[in-house]
Amino acid sequence: MDAYQAYMREIAEPMRQELTNYDFEELTTPEGVHDFMKNVTEDETTFVVINSVCGCAAGLARPAAVTVTNQNPVKPDRLATVFAGQERPATAAMREYIDAAPSSPSFALFKGDKLVAFTARENIENRNIEDIMMDLKADFDEYCAK
């Protein structure tokens, strides 16, 4: 790892922990992504945050994801994250499951192996955090209810 990569990894660590400290499983390799995504039952829901170092990830995406996954009574069964710009191969592997243009930060919600909701950066950036949280809550309530 060169000095630049080491520096960026160090800078990104607190951004990773904002999610991993709240039970998001960090997927760092393509193999890890594929294993995680194939080990799901038809009824399980999976919420994935594609993390980023940008300001809208810090001020909007991560706080909204953590708040809703912790406070909403209806929750996904599984939580995961990949870090765009840090683990590029893992992020590319996750994007194979998402039928949308690459976007970071972004949210993907799966029921079984099917993508049922996707929130792209354009629906995060320049929005009120409460509106983003309400969108996530609505997705969780619709797709994660047992």
C-alpha positions in Angstrom: 0.0 0.0 0.0 1.5 3.3 -1.0 1.5 6.4 1.2 -1.6 7.9 -0.5 -3.6 4.8 0.0 -2.5 4.5 3.6 -3.5 8.1 4.2 -6.9 7.7 2.6 -7.6 4.5 4.6 -6.7 6.3 7.8 -8.9 9.3 6.9 -11.8 7.0 6.0 -11.7 4.9 9.2 -14.1 7.1 11.2 -16.5 7.1 8.3 -16.4 3.3 8.2 -17.0 3.2 12.0 -20.1 5.4 11.7 -21.8 2.3 10.1 -19.8 -0.7 11.5 -20.4 0.5 15.1 -24.1 0.1 14.4 -24.0 -3.5 13.1 -23.4 -2.8 9.4 -21.2 -5.6 8.1 -18.4 -4.1 6.1 -17.8 -6.0 2.8 -14.3 -5.4 1.5 -13.7 -8.0 -1.2 -15.8 -9.1 -4.2 -15.8 -12.6 -2.7 -17.2 -11.2 0.5 -19.9 -9.4 -1.3 -20.9 -12.4 -3.4 -20.9 -14.7 -0.3 -23.0 -12.2 1.6 -25.5 -11.7 -1.2 -26.0 -15.3 -2.0 -26.5 -16.4 1.6 -30.0 -14.8 1.9 -33.4 -16.4 2.1 -36.3 -15.3 -0.1 -38.0 -13.5 2.8 -34.9 -11.8 4.3 -34.4 -8.1 3.7 -30.9 -6.6 3.2 -30.1 -2.9 3.5 -26.8 -1.8 1.9 -25.2 1.5 2.2 -22.6 2.4 -0.4 -20.5 4.7 1.7 -18.4 7.6 0.5 -16.1 10.3 1.8 -18.2 13.2 0.4 -20.0 15.7 2.5 -23.5 14.4 1.7 -22.4 11.0 3.0 -21.1 12.5 6.2 -24.0 15.0 6.8 -26.9 13.1 5.4 -26.5 9.5 4.2 -24.7 7.8 7.2 -26.7 9.7 9.9 -30.0 8.9 8.1 -29.1 5.2 7.7 -27.9 4.8 11.3 -30.9 6.6 12.7 -33.6 4.8 10.8 -32.0 1.3 11.3 -31.8 1.9 15.0 -35.1 3.8 15.7 -37.6 2.4 13.2 -39.6 -0.5 14.7 -39.5 -2.3 11.3 -35.9 -3.1 10.3 -34.1 -5.0 7.6 -32.8 -8.5 8.6 -29.3 -7.7 7.4 -27.1 -4.6 7.2 -24.1 -4.2 5.0 -21.8 -1.5 3.6 -19.2 -1.1 0.9 -17.0 1.9 0.6 -16.8 3.5 -2.8 -13.3 4.8 -3.6 -11.7 2.7 -1.0 -12.6 -0.9 -1.8 -13.3 -0.5 -5.5 -13.6 -4.2 -6.4 -16.0 -4.8 -3.6 -18.1 -1.8 -4.5 -18.1 -2.9 -8.2 -19.3 -6.4 -7.1 -22.1 -4.9 -5.0 -23.2 -2.8 -7.9 -23.7 -6.0 -10.0 -26.7 -6.6 -7.8 -28.1 -3.1 -8.2 -29.8 -2.3 -11.5 -29.0 1.5 -11.4 -26.1 3.7 -12.5 -23.2 3.8 -10.0 -23.9 6.3 -7.3 -22.2 7.1 -4.0 -23.4 7.5 -1.4 -26.5 5.5 -2.0 -28.9 3.0 -0.4 -30.1 -0.3 -1.7 -32.8 -2.5 -0.2 -33.2 -6.1 -1.2 -35.9 -8.6 -0.5 -34.3 -12.0 -1.0 -32.0 -11.4 -3.9 -34.3 -8.8 -5.6 -33.6 -5.0 -5.4 -36.8 -3.4 -4.2 -35.7 0.1 -3.4 -32.7 2.3 -4.4 -31.8 5.8 -3.3 -29.2 7.4 -5.5 -26.9 10.3 -4.5 -29.2 12.7 -6.3 -32.0 11.8 -3.8 -29.7 12.3 -0.9 -27.6 15.4 -1.8 -29.1 18.8 -1.1 -32.1 17.3 0.8 -33.3 17.7 4.3 -32.1 14.7 6.5 -35.6 14.3 7.9 -36.9 13.7 4.4 -34.2 11.1 3.6 -35.1 9.3 6.9 -38.8 9.3 6.0 -38.0 7.8 2.6 -35.9 5.1 4.3 -38.6 4.5 6.9 -41.3 4.1 4.2 -39.1 1.6 2.3 -38.5 -0.4 5.5 -42.1 -0.3 6.5 -43.2 -1.5 3.1 -40.6 -4.2 2.4 -39.3 -5.3 5.8 -42.6 -5.9 7.6 -43.1 -9.6 8.5 
